[in-house]
Amino acid sequence: MIDLLVFAAHPDDAELGCAGTIAKETAKGKKVVIVDLTQGELGTRGSGPLRLQEAQAAAKVLHLYARENMGFRDGFFRNDEEHQLALISVIRKYRPQMVLMNAPEDRHPDHGRASDLCTQACFLSGLRRIETKDENGQIQEPWRPKNAFHYIQDRFLFPDVVVDVSDFWEIKKQSIMAFRSQFFDPTSTEPNSYISSPEFLEFINSRGSEYGHQIGVKYGEGFIRSKMLGVDSLFDFIS
């Protein structure tokens, strides 16, 4: 059983959207796993195998418990039974208390599609009449995470929750730059892309400042709830 399972359509989605939150939890000793759905092989820069290497470098920066790649087709995976069952097996393998996943809508169509796929897989994973098997052929027990949230990506979406990640912002930036093929590198000879300019990294910094400002801290990461949130007391809120 792990504490937090993070789904990402592409390697680097989790780093851009919620690496500060991941780093904050691993610093507390929490077990965090990232599962990338694709290798991001359709990206303008780099390659699928190279991004797998970069993903493992980022995993070390974030002190992940594990990182896996589902090998789904970048740009062409679907929210269908085959892909749902694959993710159900992963959820039942790790039995997370909480799941984070892609934004419900975004500039890249894979992000919203991954969001729908992961949301449905989280629900279906709790149904005992859906049978899946682990790597050893053993039938897995049903499991449904207690909570699931969507991290926010390119488009500005108003969050339901903002996490103070001020003390972990530098680690977030290090994890992003582990993907050297994708982001600004003045020595690169590859074509420019939407995310390879220095302005894109400035945007990520500004987004963190904006969300942090909303709760009175330096940097924040925003999340959108998948279901109604409940607390024991209104005093549970910190701001």
C-alpha positions in Angstrom: 0.0 0.0 0.0 1.3 3.4 -1.0 0.2 6.9 0.0 0.0 8.7 -3.4 -0.3 7.5 -7.0 0.2 10.1 -9.7 -1.0 9.4 -13.2 0.5 11.4 -16.1 -0.3 11.2 -19.8 3.3 12.0 -20.7 6.6 12.0 -18.8 7.0 15.5 -17.4 3.3 16.2 -16.9 3.5 15.3 -13.2 6.7 17.4 -12.8 5.1 20.4 -14.3 1.7 20.0 -12.6 2.5 18.7 -9.1 6.2 18.1 -8.4 6.2 20.5 -5.5 3.4 18.5 -3.8 5.1 15.2 -4.6 8.4 16.5 -3.1 6.7 17.8 0.0 5.1 14.4 0.6 8.2 12.3 0.0 10.1 14.6 2.4 7.6 13.5 5.0 8.4 9.8 4.3 5.3 9.2 2.2 5.4 6.6 -0.6 4.7 8.2 -3.9 4.6 6.4 -7.3 4.3 8.1 -10.8 2.7 6.1 -13.6 3.3 7.6 -17.0 0.7 6.5 -19.6 2.9 7.1 -22.7 6.6 7.7 -23.5 5.7 11.1 -25.1 7.1 9.7 -28.3 5.2 12.2 -30.5 6.9 15.2 -28.9 8.8 17.6 -31.2 12.1 17.1 -29.3 13.8 14.1 -27.8 12.5 10.5 -28.2 10.5 7.9 -26.3 13.6 6.0 -25.0 15.3 9.3 -24.0 12.3 10.5 -22.1 12.2 7.2 -20.2 15.7 7.9 -19.1 14.8 11.5 -18.1 11.8 10.3 -16.2 14.0 8.1 -14.1 16.3 11.0 -13.4 13.4 13.1 -12.3 12.2 10.2 -10.1 15.5 10.4 -8.2 15.1 14.1 -7.7 11.7 13.6 -6.2 12.6 10.5 -4.2 9.8 8.4 -5.7 9.0 4.9 -4.3 8.7 3.8 -8.0 7.9 5.0 -11.5 6.3 3.0 -14.3 5.4 3.6 -17.9 2.3 1.9 -19.3 3.5 2.1 -22.9 0.2 3.4 -24.3 0.4 5.1 -27.7 1.1 8.8 -27.4 -1.8 10.7 -29.0 -3.8 7.6 -29.7 -4.7 5.9 -26.4 -8.4 5.7 -25.6 -10.7 5.6 -22.7 -11.9 2.1 -23.4 -12.1 -1.3 -21.7 -8.5 -2.3 -22.6 -6.9 0.8 -21.2 -9.2 0.9 -18.2 -8.4 -2.7 -17.2 -4.6 -1.9 -17.5 -5.0 1.0 -15.1 -7.2 -0.9 -12.7 -4.5 -3.5 -12.4 -2.0 -0.8 -11.5 -4.3 0.8 -8.9 -4.9 -2.6 -7.3 -1.2 -3.3 -7.3 -0.2 -0.2 -5.4 -3.5 0.4 -3.4 -3.0 4.1 -3.0 -4.8 6.2 -0.4 -4.9 9.1 -2.9 -4.6 9.6 -6.7 -3.5 12.7 -8.7 -4.1 12.8 -12.4 -4.1 15.1 -15.4 -6.2 18.3 -15.8 -9.9 17.6 -16.8 -9.4 19.9 -19.8 -6.2 21.3 -21.4 -4.4 22.5 -24.5 -3.2 18.9 -25.3 -6.1 16.5 -25.9 -4.2 13.7 -24.3 -4.5 15.4 -20.9 -8.3 15.6 -20.8 -8.6 12.1 -22.2 -6.1 10.8 -19.6 -8.1 12.5 -16.9 -11.4 10.8 -17.9 -9.6 7.4 -18.3 -8.0 7.6 -14.8 -11.2 8.9 -13.2 -13.2 5.9 -14.5 -10.4 3.4 -13.7 -10.3 4.7 -10.0 -14.0 4.0 -9.7 -14.1 0.6 -11.6 -11.1 -0.6 -9.5 -13.4 -0.8 -6.5 -15.9 -3.2 -8.2 -15.3 -6.7 -7.1 -16.8 -8.3 -10.2 -14.1 -6.8 -12.4 -11.3 -9.4 -12.3 -7.7 -8.5 -12.9 -4.5 -10.4 -12.2 -1.0 -9.3 -11.0 2.3 -10.0 -12.7 2.3 -13.5 -11.1 -1.2 -14.4 -12.3 -2.8 -13.9 -8.9 -6.3 -12.4 -8.8 -6.1 -8.9 -7.4 -8.4 -7.6 -4.7 -10.6 -4.6 -5.5 -9.4 -1.2 -4.3 -10.7 2.3 -4.6 -8.6 5.3 -3.5 -10.1 7.5 -0.8 -9.6 10.7 -2.8 -8.6 11.8 -6.3 -7.5 15.2 -7.5 -6.6 16.8 -10.9 -3.5 18.9 -11.1 -3.6 21.9 -13.3 -1.5 22.2 -16.5 -1.4 24.6 -19.4 -4.8 26.3 -19.2 -5.7 28.4 -16.2 -8.3 26.5 -14.2 -9.6 27.7 -10.9 -8.5 25.3 -8.2 -10.6 23.9 -5.4 -7.4 23.3 -3.3 -4.0 25.0 -3.3 -1.0 23.3 -1.6 1.8 25.5 -0.2 5.0 24.2 -2.0 7.2 27.3 -1.3 9.9 25.2 0.4 10.0 22.7 -2.5 9.9 25.0 -5.5 13.6 24.5 -6.3 13.1 20.8 -6.2 10.2 21.1 -8.6 12.4 23.1 -11.0 15.2 20.5 -10.8 12.7 17.7 -11.6 11.4 19.6 -14.6 14.9 20.2 -15.9 15.7 16.5 -15.6 13.8 16.4 -19.0 16.7 18.2 -20.7 15.4 17.3 -24.2 12.1 19.1 -23.7 12.9 22.4 -22.1 15.1 25.4 -22.7 18.6 24.4 -23.6 20.7 27.0 -25.5 23.0 24.2 -26.8 20.2 22.1 -28.3 20.1 21.7 -32.1 16.5 20.3 -32.1 13.5 22.3 -33.4 11.8 24.7 -31.1 8.6 23.6 -29.4 5.8 25.1 -27.4 7.6 24.3 -24.1 11.2 24.7 -25.1 11.4 28.5 -24.8 12.7 30.2 -21.7 9.3 32.0 -21.5 7.5 28.7 -20.9 9.6 28.2 -17.7 8.8 31.8 -16.7 5.1 30.9 -17.1 5.4 27.9 -14.8 7.1 30.1 -12.2 4.4 32.8 -12.6 1.6 30.2 -12.3 3.1 29.0 -9.0 3.3 32.5 -7.7 -0.3 33.2 -8.7 -1.6 30.2 -6.9 0.7 30.9 -3.9 -0.6 34.4 -3.7 -4.2 33.1 -3.4 -3.3 31.5 -0.1 -0.7 34.0 1.1 2.5 32.1 0.4 5.3 32.3 -2.2 4.5 29.3 -4.3 1.4 27.1 -4.6 0.1 24.2 -6.8 -3.6 24.0 -7.5 -5.8 21.0 -7.6 -9.4 20.3 -8.7 -11.5 17.9 -6.7 -13.1 14.8 -8.3 -15.8 14.7 -5.6 -17.2 16.7 -2.7 -14.6 17.3 0.0 -15.5 16.8 3.7 -13.7 17.9 6.9 -14.4 17.2 10.6 -14.2 20.9 11.4 -13.9 24.2 9.7 -10.8 24.7 11.7 -9.1 22.1 9.6 -8.5 24.8 6.9 -5.2 26.6 7.3 -6.1 29.7 5.3 
